[in-house]
Amino acid sequence: CQSKNNILKDTEQWFLEDPAVAYCESHGTISDSLWINSVALGNIQNISGDDNGSADYSNISTVLTDGMDITLDPGFATYFAGTDFISTATTQGIFWNVWIDFNQDGDFDDNGELVLQQEQPTFLRGDANSDGQVNMSDMIYILGVLFKGEGTFINPDAADVNDNGFIEITDAIYLSNYLFGGTQSTLPEPFLSPGIDPTIDVLANNNLVGSINIPVNAEEGETRMRIQAKAGAFASTACEIFTFGEVEDYTVEILGGGNKMNPVDGEGEVVEPDKEPIIKELLEEEDMALTMVMNDPEALKLTVKAFPNPTTDFLNLQVNGMLENSFSYNIIDLSGQLVVQQLDLYGQNISLDVSQLPKGMYTIVVQAGTQKESKRILVK
């Protein structure tokens, strides 16, 4: 440009770009006996296999909704040494951490950013009573659960002695033939050392399913999710470098309000202060929404979310798709016995006290009108 003194001056424009967020490193130094085989979360459906201890999959992303289920599948190798099957990692148990940087500050150190922490226990085939041994008491235990309703299976796959995906009298016979008859020379893996079921079946011990909740103060936009699978103990931080296991990073997107859980009272109304306009708007739209639902059969489809899963004390149920806003539920154990029943419940969100149930796998069956939906839950 030209100044008042007819002196030409060059001008330059400078633009400052935000540097890419650099997250700390975490990895396993030995991954050939335990690795993250696959991750399923929304649009993230990644089968990765052994990535030598860590992998950056931040180019793979999904929109995260509150209560969304995540499925984590480990990979492991079992080696034959002498007369024993050995898997260095899985004999110690698999410990999962899932972290999300909700405030997008480049770390996972803030409260609520460890969104899932669960142990995936290993088991010994035939150890139906979970005492660490395989003997006649396991055969008696299987028969007691099946025909007398005594106890439950803490790890159903251990009682599935013949590994056909079902627990039945043939499992007790199979174990008897191994222990006394000599007609079975060995048992299916994992045996003789503990491990994880290599067979995918309805008992589903081979992968871990949990749910992720989003705090109401989470920042909108894309952010980092980190998954750690470690043998023997939980990783103490999101930045830990450990021996056996693997780490994978992904991207999740937090939307504005629509995929966060807003606090509600027993009537389903928002209890945060200064929310009266929101409540009024919801009430005004109720008739319109009902009309739209009646014209859209898919919107009436019963859907059920149960979380946290596994649980030790309370289980939250979110039930949607009910025309009359009422439902009933049954909780059934692995032997098919009804252990809990509740009829004519109103609302869409309830909390169940399951702390008095014996540890083990259950099926919760929710019924609303003529529709039914079932979920598998694990009480630890």
C-alpha positions as CSV (number, residue, x, y, z in Angstrom):
1,C,0.0,0.0,0.0
2,Q,1.1,3.7,-0.4
3,S,1.5,6.0,2.6
4,K,0.9,9.7,2.9
5,N,4.6,10.3,2.1
6,N,4.3,8.2,-1.1
7,I,6.4,5.5,0.4
8,L,5.5,2.0,-0.6
9,K,5.2,-0.5,2.2
10,D,4.8,-4.2,2.0
11,T,2.2,-5.8,4.3
12,E,2.0,-9.4,5.4
13,Q,-0.8,-11.4,7.0
14,W,0.0,-14.1,9.5
15,F,-2.4,-16.9,10.5
16,L,-1.8,-18.9,13.7
17,E,-3.1,-22.5,13.6
18,D,-3.8,-24.6,16.6
19,P,-1.1,-27.3,16.9
20,A,-2.3,-30.9,16.8
21,V,-3.0,-32.3,20.2
22,A,-0.1,-34.6,21.2
23,Y,-1.3,-37.3,23.5
24,C,1.0,-39.3,25.8
25,E,2.3,-42.6,24.7
26,S,1.0,-45.9,26.1
27,H,1.8,-49.4,24.8
28,G,2.5,-53.0,25.7
29,T,6.1,-54.1,25.1
30,I,5.0,-57.7,24.4
31,S,1.8,-58.2,22.4
32,D,2.2,-61.6,20.8
33,S,0.4,-63.4,23.6
34,L,-2.4,-60.8,24.3
35,W,-3.6,-58.1,21.9
36,I,-6.8,-56.1,21.0
37,N,-8.3,-58.1,18.2
38,S,-11.4,-56.0,17.5
39,V,-13.3,-52.9,18.7
40,A,-17.0,-52.3,18.0
41,L,-18.6,-48.9,19.0
42,G,-21.1,-47.3,16.7
43,N,-19.5,-46.8,13.3
44,I,-16.2,-48.0,14.7
45,Q,-16.1,-51.7,13.6
46,N,-12.3,-52.4,13.5
47,I,-10.7,-55.8,13.4
48,S,-7.0,-55.0,13.9
49,G,-5.2,-58.1,15.2
50,D,-1.8,-57.8,16.8
51,D,-0.3,-54.3,16.2
52,N,2.9,-54.9,18.1
53,G,1.8,-53.2,21.3
54,S,0.0,-50.1,20.1
55,A,-1.8,-48.5,17.1
56,D,-3.2,-45.1,16.2
57,Y,-6.6,-45.5,14.7
58,S,-7.7,-41.9,15.3
59,N,-8.7,-41.8,11.6
60,I,-11.6,-44.1,12.5
61,S,-14.4,-42.3,14.3
62,T,-18.0,-42.5,15.4
63,V,-20.7,-40.2,16.9
64,L,-20.9,-41.2,20.6
65,T,-24.4,-41.4,22.2
66,D,-25.0,-41.7,25.9
67,G,-25.2,-45.4,27.1
68,M,-23.7,-46.7,23.8
69,D,-22.4,-50.3,24.1
70,I,-18.8,-51.0,23.3
71,T,-17.6,-54.5,22.5
72,L,-14.0,-55.4,23.0
73,D,-12.5,-58.7,21.8
74,P,-9.1,-59.8,22.8
75,G,-6.7,-61.9,20.8
76,F,-4.3,-64.3,22.5
77,A,-1.9,-67.1,21.7
78,T,-1.6,-70.3,23.7
79,Y,1.7,-72.3,23.6
80,F,2.2,-76.0,24.2
81,A,5.0,-76.6,26.7
82,G,5.7,-80.1,27.7
83,T,2.3,-81.5,28.9
84,D,0.7,-78.1,29.5
85,F,-1.0,-75.4,27.5
86,I,0.3,-72.0,28.5
87,S,-0.8,-68.5,27.7
88,T,1.4,-66.1,29.6
89,A,-1.0,-63.2,29.4
90,T,-4.4,-64.9,29.8
91,T,-3.4,-66.9,32.8
92,Q,-3.2,-63.6,34.6
93,G,-6.6,-62.3,33.4
94,I,-7.2,-59.4,31.0
95,F,-7.8,-55.9,32.4
96,W,-9.5,-53.3,30.2
97,N,-9.4,-49.5,30.5
98,V,-11.3,-47.1,28.1
99,W,-10.5,-43.4,28.4
100,I,-12.1,-40.4,26.6
101,D,-10.7,-36.9,26.7
102,F,-14.1,-35.2,27.3
103,N,-12.8,-31.7,27.8
104,Q,-10.4,-31.9,24.9
105,D,-7.3,-30.7,26.8
106,G,-4.9,-33.3,25.5
107,D,-4.9,-35.7,28.4
108,F,-7.1,-38.3,30.2
109,D,-6.4,-37.0,33.7
110,D,-9.7,-35.3,34.5
111,N,-12.6,-36.8,36.5
112,G,-14.9,-38.9,34.5
113,E,-12.5,-39.6,31.6
114,L,-12.0,-43.2,32.6
115,V,-15.3,-44.3,31.2
116,L,-14.9,-48.1,31.4
117,Q,-12.7,-50.3,33.6
118,Q,-13.5,-54.0,33.7
119,E,-11.6,-57.3,34.2
120,Q,-12.2,-60.1,31.8
121,P,-11.7,-63.2,33.9
122,T,-10.0,-66.2,32.5
123,F,-11.3,-69.7,33.3
124,L,-10.3,-73.4,33.3
125,R,-12.5,-75.7,31.2
126,G,-14.4,-78.0,33.5
127,D,-14.0,-75.8,36.6
128,A,-17.8,-75.3,36.9
129,N,-17.7,-74.3,40.6
130,S,-14.8,-71.8,40.1
131,D,-12.6,-73.3,42.8
132,G,-9.5,-73.4,40.4
133,Q,-9.6,-77.2,40.1
134,V,-11.3,-79.8,37.8
135,N,-12.6,-82.8,39.7
136,M,-15.7,-84.7,40.7
137,S,-17.2,-81.7,42.6
138,D,-17.6,-79.9,39.3
139,M,-19.6,-82.7,37.8
140,I,-21.9,-82.6,40.9
141,Y,-22.1,-78.9,40.8
142,I,-23.3,-78.9,37.1
143,L,-26.1,-81.4,38.0
144,G,-27.1,-79.4,41.1
145,V,-27.5,-76.2,39.1
146,L,-29.4,-77.9,36.3
147,F,-31.8,-80.1,38.2
148,K,-31.9,-78.7,41.8
149,G,-31.5,-75.0,41.1
150,E,-28.6,-74.9,43.6
151,G,-26.2,-72.0,42.9
152,T,-25.3,-70.5,39.6
153,F,-22.3,-70.5,37.2
154,I,-20.0,-67.6,37.8
155,N,-18.3,-68.4,34.5
156,P,-20.7,-70.3,32.2
157,D,-18.0,-71.3,29.7
158,A,-16.2,-73.2,32.4
159,A,-19.3,-75.4,32.8
160,D,-19.7,-75.9,29.1
161,V,-17.3,-78.8,29.3
162,N,-17.8,-80.1,25.8
163,D,-17.7,-76.6,24.3
164,N,-20.9,-76.9,22.3
165,G,-22.3,-73.5,23.5
166,F,-24.8,-74.9,25.9
167,I,-24.8,-76.1,29.5
168,E,-26.7,-79.4,29.9
169,I,-26.4,-82.9,31.3
170,T,-24.0,-84.0,28.5
171,D,-21.4,-81.6,30.0
172,A,-21.5,-83.6,33.3
173,I,-21.3,-86.9,31.4
174,Y,-18.4,-85.5,29.3
175,L,-16.5,-84.5,32.5
176,S,-17.2,-87.9,34.1
177,N,-15.8,-89.7,31.1
178,Y,-12.7,-87.5,31.3
179,L,-12.2,-88.0,35.0
180,F,-13.2,-91.7,35.4
181,G,-14.1,-93.4,32.1
182,G,-11.0,-92.7,30.1
183,T,-13.0,-92.2,26.9
184,Q,-12.1,-88.5,26.9
185,S,-8.4,-88.0,26.9
186,T,-8.5,-84.2,27.3
187,L,-10.9,-81.3,27.6
188,P,-11.4,-78.4,25.0
189,E,-9.3,-75.3,25.5
190,P,-8.7,-73.5,27.7
191,F,-7.3,-76.6,29.4
192,L,-4.9,-77.5,31.1
193,S,-4.1,-73.8,31.8
194,P,-6.6,-71.0,32.3
195,G,-7.6,-68.8,29.4
196,I,-10.5,-67.4,27.3
197,D,-12.9,-69.4,25.3
198,P,-11.6,-69.6,21.7
199,T,-15.1,-70.6,20.5
200,I,-17.7,-67.9,19.8
201,D,-21.0,-69.0,21.2
202,V,-24.0,-67.7,23.1
203,L,-22.2,-68.0,26.4
204,A,-20.0,-65.2,24.9
205,N,-17.0,-65.2,27.3
206,N,-14.6,-64.4,24.4
207,N,-15.4,-60.7,24.3
208,L,-16.3,-58.0,26.8
209,V,-19.4,-55.7,26.5
210,G,-19.7,-52.5,28.4
211,S,-21.5,-49.1,28.1
212,I,-20.2,-45.6,27.9
213,N,-21.9,-42.6,29.6
214,I,-21.2,-39.0,28.6
215,P,-21.0,-36.3,31.3
216,V,-23.3,-33.3,30.7
217,N,-20.3,-30.9,30.7
218,A,-18.4,-32.8,27.9
219,E,-17.1,-30.5,25.2
220,E,-18.7,-30.7,21.7
221,G,-16.6,-31.9,18.8
222,E,-14.2,-34.7,18.0
223,T,-11.9,-36.0,20.7
224,R,-9.6,-39.0,21.5
225,M,-10.6,-42.3,22.9
226,R,-7.9,-44.7,24.2
227,I,-8.4,-48.4,24.9
228,Q,-5.9,-50.4,27.0
229,A,-5.8,-54.2,27.3
230,K,-3.3,-55.3,29.9
231,A,-2.5,-58.7,31.5
232,G,-2.5,-59.1,35.2
233,A,-3.8,-55.7,36.4
234,F,-5.4,-52.5,35.3
235,A,-3.1,-49.9,33.8
236,S,-2.7,-47.2,36.5
237,T,-2.8,-44.3,34.0
238,A,-3.7,-43.7,30.4
239,C,0.1,-43.2,29.8
240,E,1.4,-46.4,31.3
241,I,3.9,-48.6,29.4
242,F,3.4,-52.2,30.5
243,T,4.7,-55.6,29.6
244,F,1.8,-57.8,28.2
245,G,-1.0,-56.2,26.2
246,E,-1.8,-53.6,23.7
247,V,-3.2,-50.0,23.3
248,E,-5.4,-48.5,20.5
249,D,-6.6,-44.9,20.0
250,Y,-9.8,-43.9,18.2
251,T,-11.8,-40.7,17.6
252,V,-15.3,-40.1,19.0
253,E,-17.6,-37.1,18.3
254,I,-19.7,-35.4,21.0
255,L,-22.7,-33.6,19.7
256,G,-24.4,-30.6,21.3
257,G,-26.7,-31.9,24.0
258,G,-28.5,-34.5,21.9
259,N,-26.2,-37.4,22.9
260,K,-25.7,-36.4,26.6
261,M,-27.6,-37.7,29.5
262,N,-29.5,-34.8,31.2
263,P,-30.4,-35.3,34.9
264,V,-34.1,-36.1,35.3
265,D,-36.3,-36.7,38.3
266,G,-38.7,-39.7,38.9
267,E,-41.3,-38.1,36.5
268,G,-38.8,-37.7,33.7
269,E,-38.5,-33.9,34.1
270,V,-35.2,-32.1,34.0
271,V,-34.1,-31.1,37.5
272,E,-31.4,-28.6,36.6
273,P,-32.2,-25.0,37.5
274,D,-33.6,-22.6,34.9
275,K,-35.0,-25.5,32.7
276,E,-38.6,-24.5,32.9
277,P,-38.7,-23.3,29.2
278,I,-37.4,-26.7,28.1
279,I,-40.0,-28.5,30.1
280,K,-42.7,-26.3,28.7
281,E,-41.5,-26.9,25.2
282,L,-41.5,-30.6,25.7
283,L,-45.1,-30.6,27.0
284,E,-46.3,-28.5,24.1
285,E,-44.7,-30.9,21.6
286,E,-46.0,-34.1,23.3
287,D,-49.2,-34.3,21.3
288,M,-47.3,-33.7,18.0
289,A,-44.8,-36.3,18.9
290,L,-47.4,-38.9,19.8
291,T,-49.1,-38.3,16.4
292,M,-45.8,-38.8,14.6
293,V,-45.0,-42.0,16.5
294,M,-48.4,-43.5,15.7
295,N,-47.7,-42.9,12.0
296,D,-44.2,-44.4,12.3
297,P,-44.3,-48.1,13.4
298,E,-40.5,-48.2,13.6
299,A,-40.6,-45.5,16.4
300,L,-42.8,-47.9,18.4
301,K,-40.2,-50.7,18.3
302,L,-39.1,-51.7,21.8
303,T,-35.5,-50.9,22.7
304,V,-33.8,-51.6,26.0
305,K,-30.4,-50.4,27.4
306,A,-29.0,-52.0,30.5
307,F,-26.0,-50.4,32.2
308,P,-23.5,-50.7,33.7
309,N,-22.8,-54.2,32.5
310,P,-21.2,-56.0,34.3
311,T,-22.5,-54.6,37.6
312,T,-22.1,-55.4,41.3
313,D,-25.0,-53.6,42.9
314,F,-27.4,-51.5,40.7
315,L,-28.5,-51.9,37.1
316,N,-30.0,-49.0,35.1
317,L,-32.7,-49.8,32.6
318,Q,-33.7,-47.4,29.8
319,V,-36.8,-48.6,27.9
320,N,-38.1,-46.8,24.8
321,G,-40.7,-47.5,22.2
322,M,-43.6,-48.0,24.5
323,L,-47.0,-46.6,23.5
324,E,-48.5,-46.7,27.0
325,N,-45.3,-45.9,28.8
326,S,-45.5,-49.1,31.0
327,F,-43.5,-52.3,31.0
328,S,-42.7,-55.4,33.0
329,Y,-39.4,-57.4,33.3
330,N,-38.2,-60.8,34.4
331,I,-34.7,-61.8,35.4
332,I,-33.8,-65.4,34.5
333,D,-30.7,-67.3,35.5
334,L,-28.7,-69.7,33.3
335,S,-30.7,-72.7,34.4
336,G,-33.9,-71.0,33.2
337,Q,-35.3,-70.2,36.6
338,L,-37.1,-66.9,37.2
339,V,-35.3,-65.1,40.0
340,V,-36.9,-61.6,39.8
341,Q,-40.2,-60.4,38.4
342,Q,-41.7,-56.9,38.3
343,L,-45.0,-56.0,36.6
344,D,-46.6,-52.8,35.4
345,L,-43.7,-50.3,35.8
346,Y,-44.2,-46.8,34.6
347,G,-41.6,-44.5,33.1
348,Q,-38.6,-45.1,30.9
349,N,-35.7,-45.1,33.4
350,I,-35.5,-47.3,36.4
351,S,-32.7,-48.5,38.7
352,L,-32.6,-52.2,39.8
353,D,-30.9,-53.4,43.0
354,V,-29.2,-56.7,41.9
355,S,-26.7,-56.8,44.8
356,Q,-28.5,-59.7,46.4
357,L,-28.3,-61.9,43.3
358,P,-25.6,-64.6,43.3
359,K,-22.7,-63.7,41.0
360,G,-23.1,-64.9,37.5
361,M,-24.8,-64.4,34.1
362,Y,-28.5,-63.6,33.8
363,T,-31.0,-62.7,31.1
364,I,-33.4,-59.8,31.7
365,V,-36.5,-59.9,29.6
366,V,-38.5,-56.6,29.2
367,Q,-42.1,-56.8,27.9
368,A,-44.2,-53.8,26.8
369,G,-47.5,-54.8,25.4
370,T,-46.9,-57.6,22.9
371,Q,-43.2,-56.7,22.4
372,K,-40.3,-58.3,24.2
373,E,-36.6,-57.5,24.3
374,S,-33.9,-59.4,26.2
375,K,-30.4,-58.4,27.4
376,R,-27.6,-60.6,28.9
377,I,-26.2,-59.1,32.1
378,L,-23.3,-60.2,34.4
379,V,-23.5,-59.7,38.2
380,K,-20.0,-59.7,39.6
